[in-house]
Amino acid sequence: MASEIRNPELWPDGNLKIDWVRHHMPLLNGLEKEFAGEKPFTGMKIALSVHLEAKTAYLCRVLAAGGAEMYVTGSNPLSTQDDVAAALVHDGMNVFAWYGSTDEEYERHIRKVLEPGPSIIIDDGGDLVSLLHSEYPELLPGVIGGCEETTTGILRLQAMDRAKRLSFPMMLVNNADCKHLFDNRYGTGQSVWTGINRTTNLIVAGKNVVVAGYGWCGKGVAMRAKGLGADVIVTEVDPIKAMEAVMDGFKVMKMSQAAAYGDVFVTVTGCKDVIGPDEFLKMKDGAICCNAGHFDVEVNVAALRQMAVSASPARKDIMAYRLENGKTVYVLAEGRLVNLAAGDGHPAEIMDMSFAIQALSAKYLVDNRENIRREPGNMLNDVPAEVDTEVADRELKNWGCEIDVLTEEQRRYLFG
């Protein structure tokens, strides 16, 4: 099957990017060596849909070292890096993705990675799993299982599982402690502001930043905004998370109130229409809106486009929408994931942990294929605690840290 990428000649630039992150991802370094010796994925096809940039590419190399035949696409039309895609094709992998794909091209590329009949699914947002069930039911019996690494994807899986429509076991990678406690909080926190800062070239200190959603990702975004000198307002629908935001030192109010105060708005909810027409009309002239949730529905850009009297590029990855009240609202990266559509995503060291969880979860599925439950309505599996602990132990060793170990007497005291 011929790959579909923009330009195969870009592979040297992509290779440089992959080599750079490889030097900063020691967990995957170790797994690459182990997988090369053990070959846990020999004879298997892995279909992967994750933001296609350098860290993801290195994960693909690690899985390929384990014997997998890789079929790779991106999980967002604006996060694919064409030089990285070219580097994977140069490695001999099957890649179907390019930057700026249309909706039709994006879906075609997903179909291309599914059509060979995957043994394992590595998903980011649930598009692979959803399309596989709706369009390729004949391929479902050949799937051992899959891994999902986003909150949004897990919500989609939970809905499918409740309806008893999920046909194979899925590992909830996002729920692993070594994923969400670090990736969602520190990774999102840093990469969102890297994307905003390099796209706008504006200072954050002294501005009012509105963060919609105070889950782990929202906590990270708010914490980094505070560290950069902003006054932070949090909007929430969950009263307990709202209380937590207050006790963390942030103002909490409705979005309808916050709209008048914010200089920069960041949505991190996983929901839709978090910022809509009423809020746009209340915003200051020059307010900046961006999204750090998975899908481009949190900031209602379609409604903004419809109500604007004019729309024009203000800068690379920034659109200016002039409203009938004379004010201008700016939207970054078309309302898509700002840290990836206008940046390089999470830092390599953070994705090292997340992708180590992904790789070990895929291996767990293969090793336990005969024993893992496959009951309709009961297909969702947490990452085993021993996998989480193994990643943490390896990472602490990489950092040169040692921790205490319970004595037998202490164990009896705590656990009986």
DAHUJO-V371444 format. One record per backbone hydrogen bond with DSSP energy under -0.5 kcal/mol. CO is the residue of the C=O (numbers start at 1). NH is the residue of the N-H. If there is no record, write none. Layout:
co: <CO;CO>
nh: <NH;NH>
This chain:
co: <4;7;8;9;10;10;11;12;13;14;15;16;17;18;19;20;21;22;25;26;27;28;29;30;31;32;33;34;35;39;41;44;44;45;45;45;46;46;47;48;49;51;52;53;54;55;56;57;58;59;60;61;62;63;64;66;67;68;69;70;71;72;73;76;76;77;77;80;81;81;82;83;84;85;86;87;88;89;93;94;95;98;102;103;104;105;106;107;108;109;110;111;112;114;119;119;120;121;121;122;123;126;127;128;129;130;131;131;132;136;137;139;140;142;145;146;147;148;148;150;151;152;153;154;155;156;157;158;159;160;160;161;165;169;170;171;171;172;172;173;174;176;176;177;179;179;179;180;182;182;183;185;186;187;188;189;190;191;192;193;194;195;196;197;204;207;207;208;208;208;209;209;210;210;211;211;212;215;216;217;218;219;220;221;222;223;224;225;226;229;230;231;232;233;234;235;237;238;239;240;241;242;243;244;245;246;251;254;254;255;257;258;258;262;263;264;265;266;267;275;276;277;278;279;279;280;284;287;288;289;290;291;295;295;297;298;298;298;299;300;301;302;303;304;310;312;315;315;317;318;318;319;319;320;320;321;321;322;322;323;327;328;328;329;330;331;332;333;336;337;337;338;339;340;347;347;348;349;350;350;351;352;353;354;355;356;357;358;359;360;361;362;363;364;366;368;368;375;378;379;381;384;384;385;386;387;388;389;390;391;392;393;394;395;396;396;397;407;408;409;410;411;412>
nh: <97;10;11;12;13;14;15;16;17;18;19;20;21;22;23;23;24;25;29;30;31;32;33;34;35;36;37;38;39;42;44;46;69;47;119;120;48;71;122;73;124;53;81;57;58;59;60;61;62;63;64;65;66;68;67;41;43;70;46;94;48;96;50;79;80;100;101;82;84;85;86;87;88;89;90;91;93;92;95;72;4;101;106;107;108;109;110;111;112;113;114;115;116;117;144;145;47;123;147;49;149;130;131;132;133;134;135;136;136;139;140;142;143;144;121;171;123;173;174;154;155;156;157;158;159;160;161;162;163;165;166;164;167;146;381;148;173;175;383;176;180;179;180;181;182;183;184;185;186;187;188;189;190;191;192;193;194;195;196;197;198;199;200;201;207;209;231;210;263;264;211;233;212;266;213;235;268;219;220;221;222;223;224;225;226;227;228;230;229;206;232;209;251;211;253;213;239;242;243;244;245;246;247;248;250;249;234;257;258;259;260;261;262;284;288;210;290;212;292;300;280;281;282;282;283;283;287;330;265;332;267;338;297;298;273;274;275;300;301;304;305;306;307;308;322;320;314;318;333;314;315;321;331;312;322;323;329;309;310;326;323;286;287;321;289;319;335;336;291;340;341;342;345;343;350;351;352;353;353;354;355;356;357;358;359;360;361;362;363;364;365;366;367;368;369;371;372;378;375;170;172;387;388;389;390;391;392;393;394;395;396;397;398;399;400;401;400;411;412;413;414;415;416>
